[in-house]
């Protein structure tokens, strides 16, 4: 009896639809925030507001900022 109650509590906390919806919202906000931050960093480098020695291709191309969003969503 104790084990089934424990498994039911774990299910409600980790695998319920409510938990799924909350985690989807959090992941979406993280992805959106990281996309905006990535674009801001690219803009700061483009306008020479900040200087990075030999920036990678991810910091030179605006299209690369889209990869940031999808990487959070896919994980």
Residue pairs with C-beta under 8 A, 6 or more apart in sequence:
12 19
13 19
27 72
27 73
28 73
30 72
31 68
31 69
31 70
31 72
31 73
32 69
34 68
34 69
34 72
35 65
35 66
35 68
35 69
38 58
38 64
38 65
38 68
39 62
39 65
41 50
41 59
42 59
42 60
42 61
42 62
42 64
42 65
43 49
44 50
45 51
45 52
45 55
45 59
45 60
52 59
57 64
58 64
58 67
58 68
